[in-house]
Amino acid sequence: MRDLEGKWALVTGASSGFGVDFASLLAERGANVVLVARPVEPMLALAVQLRQAHSVKVQVEGLDLATPGVGAALKARLDAQQIAVDMLINNAGFGLFGAFLPQPLADTLNMMQLNMQSLTELTHVFSQDMVRRGGGQILLVASIGGYQASPLYAAYSATKAYVLLFGEALHEELKPLGVTVTVVSPGVTVTSFLAVSGQKPTLYQRLVMMPSRPVAKIGLAALKAGRASIVPGWLNAATTWSNRLLPRFVQRKVAYQLMKN
Ligand SMILES: NC(=O)c1ccc[n+]([C@@H]2O[C@H](COP(=O)([O-])OP(=O)(O)OC[C@H]3O[C@@H](n4cnc5c(N)ncnc54)[C@H](OP(=O)(O)O)[C@@H]3O)[C@@H](O)[C@H]2O)c1
């Protein structure tokens, strides 16, 4: 079904993992895509594949998104090419596994810049434009880690709690202005995430891990349906739901045990 024919979708973090799946699923629906991440090589290869398979336009932008001002800079680059973004997939992000104190503070601040500040900037710049043009769609990638305090991912899970609450609040604010905002909160998924964060998968993670394409598909379906928030996978959904029944000190102790073993 080519229901996005002629639309432009901007996918951040499109060099691997979910970003590749988001871009592929959107191109399959006829959308032209802007791919953004740091090294251009994997995105150039994906661009060739998407153009050939789906006859869509693909623009590759090599950018370090963990840079203040990157939202305006990217918007200016796309304006110069007369590309107006109809869908923003705010997906780029990474985690840092391990105790907070031994981590270099600069790494934590860099993660916060990418996962929160730059995501907020991109959302601000592109949603303003969408409102001006009469509508649009924004998907924010949070995590089930954002539903409770997660020792050993302390700062990361806090960045995802920000994304979750920011996105759900924006869903209400922007809906009357014609812009749909949806938050997708995946559980452990097969991508480069764990390797980048420095964690060897635990037994629990290996047991519950989902492949990335179905997770991306569920996120895009929720966006299409105009939902505020979605947790892909019944086990992940049950985990976040049942958390509500537990006192917060139990939630964080359980999360700590699951990350340690
Ligand atoms: N996989 C999971 O278990 C899981 C669970 C919950 C949530 N998530 C979230 O899913 C999102 C996507 O991650 P993933 O799982 O697909 O992991 P991934 O395979 O490591 O992909 C991360 C993407 O983010 C990009 N990125 C990282 N730093 C960047 C920077 N400074 N500038 C531009 N792009 C940058 C990476 O590109 P380059 O490094 O090539 O620039 C890559 O394309 C993240 O927000 C993550 O927090 C993942």
The ligand as an SDF file (V2000), in Angstrom:
LIG
                    3D

 48 52  0  0  0  0  0  0  0  0999 V2000
   17.6920   -1.8730   20.6280 N   0  0  0  0  0  0  0  0  0  0  0  0
   17.1180   -1.7520   21.8070 C   0  0  0  0  0  0  0  0  0  0  0  0
   17.1390   -2.6940   22.6170 O   0  0  0  0  0  0  0  0  0  0  0  0
   16.3980   -0.4800   22.1430 C   0  0  0  0  0  0  0  0  0  0  0  0
   15.4100   -0.5310   23.1440 C   0  0  0  0  0  0  0  0  0  0  0  0
   14.7260    0.6410   23.4550 C   0  0  0  0  0  0  0  0  0  0  0  0
   15.0000    1.8060   22.7790 C   0  0  0  0  0  0  0  0  0  0  0  0
   15.9750    1.8300   21.8120 N   0  0  0  0  0  0  0  0  0  0  0  0
   16.2310    3.1070   21.1360 C   0  0  0  0  0  0  0  0  0  0  0  0
   16.1450    2.9020   19.7380 O   0  0  0  0  0  0  0  0  0  0  0  0
   16.8360    3.9720   19.0830 C   0  0  0  0  0  0  0  0  0  0  0  0
   17.6490    3.4060   17.9390 C   0  0  0  0  0  0  0  0  0  0  0  0
   18.6580    2.5670   18.4500 O   0  0  0  0  0  0  0  0  0  0  0  0
   18.9680    1.1250   17.8570 P   0  0  0  0  0  0  0  0  0  0  0  0
   18.4820    0.1400   18.8410 O   0  0  0  0  0  0  0  0  0  0  0  0
   18.5040    1.0260   16.4530 O   0  0  0  0  0  0  0  0  0  0  0  0
   20.5570    1.1080   17.9680 O   0  0  0  0  0  0  0  0  0  0  0  0
   21.6900    1.2740   16.8600 P   0  0  0  0  0  0  0  0  0  0  0  0
   21.6170    0.1500   15.8950 O   0  0  0  0  0  0  0  0  0  0  0  0
   22.9550    1.4600   17.6250 O   0  0  0  0  0  0  0  0  0  0  0  0
   21.2980    2.6130   16.1010 O   0  0  0  0  0  0  0  0  0  0  0  0
   21.4960    3.8850   16.6680 C   0  0  0  0  0  0  0  0  0  0  0  0
   21.4230    4.9140   15.5680 C   0  0  0  0  0  0  0  0  0  0  0  0
   21.6130    6.2210   16.1630 O   0  0  0  0  0  0  0  0  0  0  0  0
   22.6270    6.8940   15.4360 C   0  0  0  0  0  0  0  0  0  0  0  0
   23.4170    7.8250   16.2270 N   0  0  0  0  0  0  0  0  0  0  0  0
   24.0610    7.5810   17.3950 C   0  0  0  0  0  0  0  0  0  0  0  0
   24.7480    8.6830   17.7700 N   0  0  0  0  0  0  0  0  0  0  0  0
   24.5210    9.6240   16.8080 C   0  0  0  0  0  0  0  0  0  0  0  0
   24.9600   10.9620   16.6180 C   0  0  0  0  0  0  0  0  0  0  0  0
   25.7560   11.5740   17.5120 N   0  0  0  0  0  0  0  0  0  0  0  0
   24.5500   11.6320   15.5060 N   0  0  0  0  0  0  0  0  0  0  0  0
   23.7610   11.0140   14.6010 C   0  0  0  0  0  0  0  0  0  0  0  0
   23.3150    9.7570   14.7260 N   0  0  0  0  0  0  0  0  0  0  0  0
   23.6830    9.0710   15.8200 C   0  0  0  0  0  0  0  0  0  0  0  0
   23.5390    5.7670   14.9700 C   0  0  0  0  0  0  0  0  0  0  0  0
   24.2880    6.2570   13.8550 O   0  0  0  0  0  0  0  0  0  0  0  0
   25.8870    6.4380   13.8330 P   0  0  0  0  0  0  0  0  0  0  0  0
   26.4240    5.9040   15.1470 O   0  0  0  0  0  0  0  0  0  0  0  0
   26.2580    5.6110   12.6570 O   0  0  0  0  0  0  0  0  0  0  0  0
   26.0670    7.8990   13.6510 O   0  0  0  0  0  0  0  0  0  0  0  0
   22.5250    4.7260   14.5430 C   0  0  0  0  0  0  0  0  0  0  0  0
   22.0420    5.0020   13.2570 O   0  0  0  0  0  0  0  0  0  0  0  0
   17.6610    4.6660   20.1500 C   0  0  0  0  0  0  0  0  0  0  0  0
   17.0360    5.8910   20.4990 O   0  0  0  0  0  0  0  0  0  0  0  0
   17.6080    3.6920   21.3290 C   0  0  0  0  0  0  0  0  0  0  0  0
   17.7440    4.3450   22.5610 O   0  0  0  0  0  0  0  0  0  0  0  0
   16.6630    0.7110   21.4880 C   0  0  0  0  0  0  0  0  0  0  0  0
  1  2  1  0
  2  3  2  0
  2  4  1  0
  4  5  1  0
  4 48  2  0
  5  6  2  0
  6  7  1  0
  7  8  2  0
  8  9  1  0
  8 48  1  0
  9 10  1  0
  9 46  1  0
 10 11  1  0
 11 12  1  0
 11 44  1  0
 12 13  1  0
 13 14  1  0
 14 15  2  0
 14 16  1  0
 14 17  1  0
 17 18  1  0
 18 19  2  0
 18 20  1  0
 18 21  1  0
 21 22  1  0
 22 23  1  0
 23 24  1  0
 23 42  1  0
 24 25  1  0
 25 26  1  0
 25 36  1  0
 26 27  1  0
 26 35  1  0
 27 28  2  0
 28 29  1  0
 29 30  1  0
 29 35  2  0
 30 31  1  0
 30 32  2  0
 32 33  1  0
 33 34  2  0
 34 35  1  0
 36 37  1  0
 36 42  1  0
 37 38  1  0
 38 39  2  0
 38 40  1  0
 38 41  1  0
 42 43  1  0
 44 45  1  0
 44 46  1  0
 46 47  1  0
M  CHG  2   8   1  16  -1
M  END
$$$$
